[in-house]
Amino acid sequence: MKSEKGDSENSQEGKGDGSKSFEENDLTDTTEGQASGVNLLEKLREHFTGLFLGGFSSPEIFVAAPTRRPGEPKKPDSAPADGSESESEGQRASPLEGIRNFSMRPKDIRDYLQRFVIRQEEAKKVLAVTICDHYNHVRRCLAHPEELDRDYGKPNVLLLGPTGVGKTYLIRNLAKLLGVPFVKADATKFTETGYVGNDVEDMVRDLVRAANGDVELAQYGIIFIDEIDKIAASEAMGRDVSGRGVQVNLLKLMEDADVSCVAPNDITAQMSAMVTFGGRRHRKETISTRHILFIVSGAFDRLNEQVRRRSAAGAIGFGRRSLDDGEEGYLHLATTADFVQFGLEPEFIGRLPVRVACEQLRKKDLAQILTSSEGSILRQYEKDFEGYDIGLTISEEAIFAIAGLAEEEKTGARGLMTVLERLFRDFKFHLPSTDVRRLHITEEAVRNPAAALRDLLTDLSD
């Protein structure tokens, strides 16, 4: 019995030594355990990136990282040299300083948007006022936390207008100006359950990623949902493919909801949460959508025709004539009843109190985009030719000719790239292999680029 007891004790000691060695390396010692956990996490991330990450990513949703406000001092990129915890905490809170010190006026925002977007004056004004109202409220909440518990009617925005008029471009430049996390998503990629398509809550998690994991900053970001008209459910559109369910899920987010920061089907994120669990840093597990501003947009072509018929039915005489001759569309006349008849749920459209219709771009607007907008696609083609040491110039008549052809495309500002690509395609192919160092485009070259290129090459050979 003594021998058996001794053997048992030796066995327990041996087992204890092995168990102790394992715990010391991975669990018991906090510092070494965390280091091992981090190494393990990196290996797991590398492994699952190749195997699974492509299946769990959302290529339809792109995330624009927050940028610094104009005039705001640049934040330090590196951690404090002494590694002090207090300074580290201060740096983590620094992205919120731009919101805490928000002092823009509506005209400031409007003037900034004027640099990039041509026309759409009403949309710029509405967005400027909405942004100022919303972030002034957020600033008050950050200064006085008791304001967080008070009722707040969030001014979510609905942008209507034909394709290519600058709806997305407006919001993208607005997010850059504010320096807040920004996410753009396509409403057609969502499903009611999230199993076949994307879950609507994925947008909120993308917002956290845009804020570099800073949940506190992400909860004051902007979510932009395009093609919202495509999820409308009505008999005229035929069978409803979970559009009604997507609207119900969206309205919960747009009001006030708590969303888990880790998606149920995101294996990488779940492993990250498990590895970091118990560490010194505590990561917030949910994010509130109470102060996330939602901006949705859509072309609403069918709604335009619907409102036109309703307006024409109620107009007679000279009023009827002016409606028939109108060029700007009828979306600005749309009422809540029109949206409900179109196929949007009353509760959903009710959470979009700020509505504004964008205007159709005409020939003169498209020409102004080419010459005045800071984001003109023409600058891109100038840079393309500069890459071959070729200077590109375009006459004023050629600008209007390009704008006229783009208007015929019926795709707004997107038609400009279609026309320019067709115009410069052969020039880009042939001229880099020649001694040509200057290319001047005239109206004749726009009308017949092949003949203009042939004449240029003939003159060069002579």
C-alpha positions in Angstrom: 0.0 0.0 0.0 2.9 2.3 0.8 4.4 1.6 -2.6 1.1 2.2 -4.3 0.6 5.5 -2.4 4.1 6.6 -3.3 3.5 5.7 -6.9 0.3 7.6 -6.7 2.0 10.6 -5.2 4.7 10.4 -7.8 2.1 10.2 -10.5 0.3 13.2 -9.0 3.6 15.1 -8.8 4.5 14.3 -12.4 1.0 15.3 -13.5 1.2 18.4 -11.5 4.6 19.3 -13.0 3.3 18.9 -16.5 0.1 20.8 -15.7 2.1 23.5 -14.0 4.5 23.8 -17.0 1.5 24.2 -19.4 -0.2 26.8 -17.2 3.0 28.8 -16.7 3.5 29.0 -20.5 0.0 29.7 -21.5 -2.5 30.6 -18.7 -1.1 31.3 -15.3 1.5 33.9 -16.1 -0.5 36.9 -17.4 2.2 38.6 -19.3 3.6 35.6 -21.0 0.0 34.2 -21.6 -1.1 37.4 -23.3 2.0 37.4 -25.5 1.3 33.8 -26.4 -2.3 34.6 -27.1 -1.3 37.4 -29.4 1.1 35.2 -31.3 -1.6 32.5 -31.5 -4.1 35.1 -32.7 -1.7 36.3 -35.5 -1.2 32.7 -36.6 -4.9 32.0 -36.6 -5.6 35.2 -38.5 -3.0 34.3 -41.2 -4.5 30.8 -41.5 -8.1 31.8 -41.7 -7.5 34.7 -43.9 -6.5 32.3 -46.7 -9.2 29.8 -45.9 -12.3 31.6 -44.7 -11.9 35.4 -44.9 -13.0 35.7 -48.5 -16.2 33.9 -47.6 -17.0 36.2 -44.7 -16.0 39.6 -46.1 -18.5 41.9 -47.7 -17.1 43.1 -51.1 -20.3 45.1 -51.8 -19.7 47.2 -48.7 -16.6 49.5 -48.7 -15.4 51.4 -45.7 -13.9 54.8 -45.9 -11.6 55.4 -42.9 -12.2 58.6 -40.9 -10.1 61.6 -42.0 -8.9 64.7 -40.1 -11.1 67.8 -40.1 -9.7 70.7 -42.2 -7.6 72.9 -39.9 -7.5 70.3 -37.1 -4.0 69.5 -35.8 -2.7 66.1 -36.8 -2.8 63.5 -34.1 0.4 61.7 -33.2 0.6 58.3 -34.9 2.9 56.6 -32.4 2.5 55.6 -28.8 4.2 57.6 -26.0 7.9 56.8 -25.6 7.5 55.9 -21.9 4.5 53.7 -22.6 2.4 55.3 -19.9 -1.2 54.1 -19.7 -2.6 57.6 -19.1 -1.2 59.0 -22.4 -2.3 55.9 -24.2 -5.9 56.4 -22.9 -5.7 60.0 -24.0 -4.7 59.0 -27.6 -7.5 56.6 -27.8 -10.0 59.3 -26.9 -8.4 61.9 -29.3 -10.6 61.0 -32.4 -13.6 62.2 -30.5 -12.1 65.7 -30.0 -13.2 66.7 -33.5 -16.8 65.9 -32.5 -16.5 67.5 -29.1 -15.2 70.7 -30.7 -17.7 70.7 -33.6 -18.4 74.3 -34.5 -19.2 74.3 -38.2 -22.1 76.4 -39.6 -24.4 75.2 -42.4 -22.8 77.7 -44.9 -19.4 76.3 -44.1 -20.5 72.8 -45.1 -22.4 74.1 -48.2 -19.3 76.0 -49.4 -17.1 72.9 -49.0 -19.5 70.7 -51.0 -19.6 73.4 -53.7 -16.0 72.6 -54.6 -16.9 69.0 -55.6 -20.5 68.8 -56.6 -22.1 70.9 -59.3 -25.7 72.0 -58.9 -27.9 70.2 -56.2 -28.2 73.4 -54.2 -31.2 72.3 -52.3 -29.6 69.0 -51.4 -26.4 70.8 -50.2 -28.5 73.1 -48.0 -30.6 70.3 -46.5 -27.5 68.2 -45.7 -25.6 71.1 -44.2 -28.4 72.0 -41.8 -29.0 68.3 -40.9 -25.3 67.7 -40.2 -25.0 70.8 -38.0 -28.2 69.9 -36.0 -27.1 66.3 -35.5 -23.5 66.9 -34.5 -24.4 69.8 -32.3 -26.6 67.4 -30.4 -23.9 64.8 -30.3 -21.5 67.5 -28.9 -23.9 68.4 -26.2 -24.3 64.7 -25.3 -20.5 64.3 -25.0 -20.3 67.4 -22.8 -23.3 66.5 -20.7 -23.9 62.8 -20.5 -27.3 63.2 -19.0 -28.5 64.4 -22.4 -28.0 60.8 -23.7 -31.1 59.6 -21.8 -33.4 62.2 -23.3 -35.6 61.5 -26.3 -34.0 62.5 -29.6 -35.6 62.6 -33.0 -32.7 61.6 -35.3 -32.8 63.5 -38.7 -32.1 60.5 -40.9 -32.0 61.6 -44.6 -33.6 60.3 -47.8 -31.9 61.5 -51.0 -33.9 61.0 -54.2 -32.7 61.6 -57.8 -31.6 60.0 -61.1 -28.4 58.1 -61.4 -25.2 60.1 -61.7 -26.4 63.4 -60.2 -23.9 63.2 -57.3 -25.8 61.6 -54.4 -23.0 59.3 -53.3 -20.4 61.9 -54.1 -22.1 64.4 -51.8 -22.1 62.0 -48.8 -18.5 60.8 -49.4 -17.2 64.3 -49.4 -19.3 65.2 -46.4 -17.8 62.3 -44.4 -14.3 63.5 -45.3 -15.0 67.0 -44.1 -16.4 65.8 -40.8 -13.7 63.3 -40.2 -16.1 60.7 -38.8 -16.3 56.9 -39.7 -18.3 56.4 -42.9 -19.7 53.2 -44.5 -21.5 52.9 -47.8 -23.6 49.9 -48.5 -25.9 48.7 -51.3 -29.5 47.9 -50.1 -29.9 45.1 -52.7 -27.2 43.0 -51.0 -29.2 42.5 -47.8 -31.6 39.8 -46.9 -34.0 39.4 -44.1 -32.1 36.6 -42.3 -28.6 37.4 -43.5 -27.8 33.8 -44.4 -27.9 34.1 -48.2 -27.0 37.8 -48.5 -25.7 40.2 -45.9 -27.3 41.0 -42.6 -28.1 44.7 -42.1 -26.2 44.7 -38.8 -23.0 44.1 -40.8 -23.1 47.8 -41.7 -22.7 48.7 -38.1 -19.8 46.3 -37.6 -18.2 47.8 -40.7 -18.5 51.2 -39.0 -16.5 49.9 -36.1 -13.8 48.7 -38.4 -13.8 52.1 -40.1 -13.1 53.6 -36.7 -10.2 51.2 -36.2 -12.1 49.3 -33.5 -13.1 52.4 -31.5 -16.7 51.6 -30.6 -17.2 55.0 -28.9 -16.2 56.8 -32.1 -18.1 54.5 -34.4 -21.4 55.2 -32.6 -21.3 58.8 -34.0 -20.5 57.8 -37.6 -22.5 57.9 -40.8 -24.0 55.0 -42.7 -25.0 55.6 -46.3 -27.3 53.1 -48.0 -27.7 53.3 -51.7 -30.4 51.9 -54.0 -33.0 51.9 -51.2 -35.8 52.0 -53.8 -34.8 48.5 -54.9 -36.1 46.9 -51.6 -39.6 48.4 -52.0 -42.3 45.8 -52.0 -45.4 46.3 -54.2 -47.6 44.4 -56.4 -46.4 46.3 -59.5 -42.8 44.9 -58.8 -44.0 41.4 -58.6 -42.8 38.9 -56.0 -41.3 40.5 -52.8 -37.8 39.0 -52.2 -37.6 39.7 -48.5 -37.7 43.4 -49.2 -40.3 44.0 -46.5 -38.3 42.1 -44.0 -35.1 44.1 -44.8 -37.1 47.3 -44.2 -38.2 46.1 -40.8 -34.7 45.2 -39.8 -33.4 48.5 -41.0 -35.9 50.6 -39.2 -34.8 49.0 -35.9 -31.2 50.1 -36.6 -32.3 53.6 -37.7 -34.1 54.2 -34.4 -32.1 52.8 -31.5 -30.6 49.3 -31.3 -27.7 47.5 -29.7 -25.6 45.6 -32.2 -23.0 43.0 -31.3 -19.5 43.9 -32.5 -18.8 40.3 -33.4 -20.9 38.7 -36.2 -22.3 35.2 -35.5 -20.7 33.8 -38.6 -17.3 35.6 -38.4 -15.0 32.9 -37.1 -11.9 35.2 -37.1 -13.6 37.8 -35.0 -14.9 35.2 -32.6 -11.4 33.7 -32.1 -10.0 37.2 -31.6 -12.5 37.8 -28.9 -11.7 34.5 -27.2 -8.0 35.1 -27.3 -8.2 38.6 -25.9 -10.7 37.6 -23.3 -9.3 38.1 -19.8 -6.6 40.5 -20.9 -6.0 44.0 -19.5 -7.9 45.7 -22.3 -11.7 45.4 -22.2 -13.4 45.7 -25.6 -17.0 46.9 -25.7 -19.1 44.0 -27.0 -22.0 46.0 -28.4 -22.5 49.3 -30.2 -25.6 51.6 -29.9 -27.1 53.0 -33.1 -28.9 55.8 -31.3 -26.5 58.5 -32.6 -25.5 56.9 -35.9 -26.8 59.1 -38.8 -28.4 57.1 -41.6 -28.6 58.6 -45.1 -30.3 56.5 -47.8 -30.7 57.2 -51.5 -32.3 55.9 -54.6 -33.3 56.8 -58.1 -37.0 56.2 -57.6 -37.7 56.2 -61.3 -41.1 54.5 -60.9 -42.0 56.9 -58.1 -41.3 59.9 -60.4 -43.8 58.5 -62.9 -46.3 57.8 -60.2 -46.2 61.3 -58.8 -46.3 62.7 -62.3 -49.6 60.9 -63.0 -51.1 62.0 -59.6 -50.0 65.7 -60.2 -51.3 65.7 -63.8 -54.7 64.3 -62.7 -55.1 67.2 -60.3 -54.0 69.9 -62.7 -56.0 71.6 -65.4 -55.5 74.4 -67.9 -52.2 76.2 -67.7 -51.2 74.2 -64.6 -51.5 71.0 -66.6 -49.3 72.4 -69.3 -46.6 73.4 -67.0 -46.5 70.0 -65.4 -46.2 68.3 -68.8 -43.4 70.7 -69.8 -41.4 70.3 -66.6 -37.8 69.1 -66.9 -36.8 68.6 -63.3 -39.0 65.7 -62.5 -41.6 65.3 -59.8 -39.7 63.6 -57.0 -39.7 66.9 -55.0 -43.5 66.6 -54.9 -43.5 63.1 -53.4 -45.5 62.7 -50.1 -45.4 60.0 -47.5 -48.5 58.5 -49.1 -46.6 58.2 -52.4 -43.7 56.4 -50.7 -46.1 54.0 -49.0 -47.9 53.3 -52.3 -44.4 52.8 -53.9 -43.8 50.0 -51.5 -41.9 51.4 -48.5 -43.3 50.5 -45.1 -44.9 53.4 -43.2 -42.7 52.8 -40.2 -39.6 52.8 -42.4 -40.3 56.0 -44.3 -41.4 57.6 -41.1 -37.8 57.2 -39.8 -36.6 59.3 -42.7 -38.0 62.7 -41.9 -35.5 64.7 -44.0 -36.2 64.2 -47.7 -34.7 66.1 -50.6 -34.7 65.5 -54.4 -31.6 66.0 -56.5 -31.9 67.6 -59.9 -31.2 66.1 -63.3 -27.9 67.3 -64.8 -28.0 69.1 -68.1 -25.4 69.8 -70.7 -24.2 73.0 -69.1 -23.9 71.2 -65.8 -21.8 68.4 -67.2 -19.5 70.9 -68.9 -19.1 72.7 -65.6 -18.2 69.4 -63.9 -15.4 69.0 -66.4 -14.0 72.5 -65.9 -14.8 73.5 -62.3 -15.2 70.5 -60.1 -12.2 69.5 -58.0 -13.1 65.9 -58.7 -13.4 66.2 -62.4 -12.7 63.0 -64.3 -10.9 65.2 -66.9 -8.0 65.6 -64.4 -7.6 61.9 -64.4 -7.1 61.7 -68.2 -4.6 64.6 -68.0 -2.6 62.6 -65.5 -2.8 59.5 -67.7 -1.2 61.4 -70.6 1.3 63.0 -68.3 2.5 59.5 -67.6 3.7 59.3 -71.2 5.1 62.9 -71.2 2.2 64.1 -73.3 0.4 67.4 -72.4 -3.4 67.3 -72.9 -5.4 70.4 -73.7 -9.1 70.6 -74.7 -10.9 73.6 -76.3 -14.0 75.1 -74.9 -16.1 73.9 -77.9 -14.8 70.4 -77.3 -15.9 70.6 -73.6 -19.5 71.4 -74.6 -19.4 68.7 -77.3 -18.3 66.1 -74.7 -21.0 67.3 -72.3 -23.6 67.0 -75.1 -22.7 63.4 -75.8 -22.7 62.6 -72.1 -26.2 64.0 -71.7 -27.3 61.6 -74.4 -26.1 58.7 -72.3 -28.8 59.4 -69.7 -26.5 58.4 -66.8 -25.7 61.8 -65.4 -22.0 62.6 -64.6 -21.1 58.9 -65.2 -21.8 59.5 -68.9 -18.7 61.8 -68.9 -16.4 58.9 -68.3 -18.1 56.8 -71.0 -17.6 59.5 -73.6 -14.0 60.4 -72.5 -13.0 56.7 -72.6 -14.4 56.3 -76.1 -12.7 59.5 -77.2 -9.2 58.8 -75.8 -8.9 55.1 -76.2 -7.0 55.1 -79.5 -5.0 58.1 -78.6 -3.7 56.4 -75.5 -2.8 53.3 -77.5 -0.9 54.9 -80.3 0.6 58.2 -79.1 2.9 56.8 -76.3 5.0 55.0 -79.0 5.5 58.2 -81.0 7.3 61.5 -80.4 4.1 63.4 -79.8 4.4 65.6 -76.7 1.2 67.6 -77.0 -2.4 66.6 -77.7 -5.0 69.3 -78.3 -8.6 68.1 -78.6 -11.0 70.2 -80.7 -14.7 69.8 -81.3 -13.9 68.0 -84.6 -11.8 65.5 -82.7 -14.7 64.8 -80.3 -17.0 64.1 -83.2 -14.5 62.0 -85.1 -11.6 60.9 -82.9 -10.4 58.3 -85.5 -9.9 60.9 -88.2 -8.2 63.3 -85.7 -5.7 60.6 -84.7 -5.0 59.7 -88.3 -4.3 63.3 -89.2 -2.0 63.7 -86.2 0.0 60.6 -87.1 0.2 61.7 -90.8 1.6 65.1 -89.8 4.1 63.4 -87.6 5.3 61.1 -90.4 5.7 64.1 -92.8 
